[in-house]
Amino acid sequence: MKKYHKLRVYLISLAAMIVTVTNSCKEENDNPETVADIDGNVYRTVVIGTQVWLGENLKTTRYENGDPIKEITGDTDWLNQTSGAYCKYDNNLTNVPVYGLLYNWYAVQDTRNICPAGWHVPSYDDWTTLVDFLEGESAAGGKMKQKGTSYWNSPNTGATDDYDFTALSSGYRLGGTFREPGYYAVFWSSTEADVTDARILSLINSTSRVYLEEAYKSDGYSVRCIKH
């Protein structure tokens, strides 16, 4: 009887330990790591392969050292800007919580860093590493896009958001003019292409492809930071 009692107590204790560990793991998975920028905006983070990314678009209005990034609202002023600048999509504050801010490339490449401490704007190589992990250019776009048509126009082809990158079609600013959300998600890289252009990554509602392209440095696109 004593042996049976000891065994029963041991099994009960072991079961309790398993439940505790399981609950701890679940809580850890349900509450992913977060990071804050200089403005106090808090972002969730996601691990994809060997990389750690922000799971949301950047919203900061200041560089890492606290210096302000210039806000430009006028179309002509935006187009002619040759230093770091940001804007709200359609100059509307209500768009920021969901879409983040749009930045020109001069803000992206500024040595004061627009990302949180310990993070940086992805280089072209960082983006290609992500695309390769997501099975190449023909499939990666679908794996990065948020599912459904809440923030993408139909058909949002191939969208599975397998790793919670949750790319939204957040609009952009081209030639100083805002282009509506629904069709494209465009992200800067820190890599310069030539005197006038820099590298970007873009996603489209009508395909699961990802496009690694070039764009004018004066354009306004979203930023996703990557951990050092």
N, C-alpha and C positions, 0 to 999 in steps of 0.2 A: 504493500500500500504506500509506504514512504517513497519508494522509487517511482511509483506511478504519480504520486502527488508532485514530486520534484520535476518529473518530466512535463507534467501538465502546466506547472508554473513557468517552466522554461519556454514551452511553446507559446503560452500567452504573452510572455515578455517579448519573445521574438516577433510575434505578430504585431505587437504594439510598436516595436522598433520599425518594422517594415512600413506600417501605416504612416508613422512620423516622417520617415525618409521620403516616402511617396508624396506626401502632402508638401514637404519642403521643396521637392523638385518641381511639383506642379506650381507652387507659388512663385518659384524663381522663374519658370518659363512663362507664367502669366504676367510677370512684371519685369519686362526686359530693361536692360540698362538704359539710362537716360543721360543726356548731357545738356548743359545750358550755355547759351552764348553771352556775350558781354552785356546785352540788353536784358538778360534774364529770361529769354524765351527758352523753354525746355523742349527737347526733341527726343523721341524714341530712337533707338539704334537697332540695326539689324546686322547679323553676321551672314555673309554670303561667301562661301568658300573660305579663302584665307583673308578676306577683307571685312572691315567693319564700316558700315555706311550710316549716315543719317537716314531715318525712315520718313523724313518730311523735308520739304523745301525750306531753304534758309530764309530767315525773317529779319536778320540783324540790320540796324541802321548805323552801326559803328564798327570800326575795325577792332581787332583784338586788343590794341593798346588804348582804346577808348576814344580815339579820334573819330569825329563824325564823317559818315559818307554823305555826299551831297545828294539831296532829293531834287530831281528834275521833273517838272510836270509838263512844260510846254514841248510840243512836237519839234519845233525848230531847234530849241535849246538842247533837247536830247540828241538830236541828230548831229549837232556840231560839237558835242561834248568830247573832250580828249583826256579827261581825268575821271577818276572813279565816281560813279553815280548809281542811284537806285530809283525805282518808282514802284508804286502800287499799280496792279493791273487796273486800267481805266481810271487811274488816280482815285480809286475808291477804297477807303480803309476797310470796308466790310469784306473785301476779297483777301485780305492778308492772312487771317487765321487759317483758311483752307489752302490757298495757293502759295503763300509766302510772298516774297518780293521778287522783282525782276532787276537784274544788274547788268551794266555794260561790262565789257571785258577788262576795262581799265581798273575797275574795282576788283575784279577777280585776280588780276596779276599783281596788285599792289603788295609790296613787301610787308605792310602792316597786318596783312592777313584778315580776310573777312570771316573766316571760320572760327569756331571755338578753339581755345587753347588745346594743343595736342591733335588738332585736325587740320586738314588743308583741302583746297579745291583739287579735285582729281585731275591728274595729267591725262593726256591721250592714252598713255600706256596703262594707267589705272582703269580707264574705261574698257580698253581692249581685254585686259585680264578678266574683268567682270563678264564681258560678252562671251569670251571663250569658255568660262565656267558655265554659262547659261546655254551652252551647246551651239554657239555661233550666231552670226548676224541674222540668219533666217528665222530663228526661234526666240532669241533673247528678248525682243520687244514684248512679246506676249507674256513672258515670264516676269517682266518688270511692271506691266500696266495693272492698275487696279481693275478688278473684275466689274462687270456690269456697265450701265450707262448713266450712272449718277453724275460722273464727272468726265465722261467720254461720250461723244456722239455715237449712235449706232453705225456700224455693227460691232465696234471695238473688237476686231478680229483677234482671236487667239489669246485673249487676256485671261491669265490664270493667277498672276501675282504669287507665284510659288514660294518666294522667299520674303514676302512682306515689304518689298521695296516700295510698292504702292505709288507708282508714278501716276500723277494726275495730269490731265490736259489743262494746263493752267494759263493759257494765253501767252503772248509774247509781244515784243515791241520791235517792229521792223521799219527802218527808215523814219523813226520817230512816231510812227502810227501804231496803235494797238491792234492786235489781231485776236479775235475772240477765242475763248477756250472751246474745247470739244474735239478738235481735230489733231492737235499736235502737243507733245510735251518736248521741250528742248532744254538741254542742260549744257552749261559751259564746261570746257576743260581749261586747264591753266596753260595749255600748250599753244604757242603762237604758230601760225601757218606761214604768214609773210607780213609785210608792212601793214596791210589793211585788214587781214583776216586772222581768225583763231579757230581752233578745233572745237567742234560741238558733237553731242550725241542727241539724236532726235528719234521720237516714237510717233506713230501715226495710228489713228483710229481704224483704218481700213486694212491693216496688215499686222502680222506678228513680227515683222522684220524690225531690226534696229539699224539706224543709219549713222555712220561715223563720217561727218562732213566738215565743211568750213563755213564760217559766217563772218560778216563784218563785225569788227570790234565794237562798233557803235550800237549794235543791236542790243535789245534787252531780253535776257533769258533767265531761267531758273538756275539755282545752284544747289547741288547736293554735295555735302562735305564727306570726306573719307578720313578715317583715323590714321595717324602716322604709323 
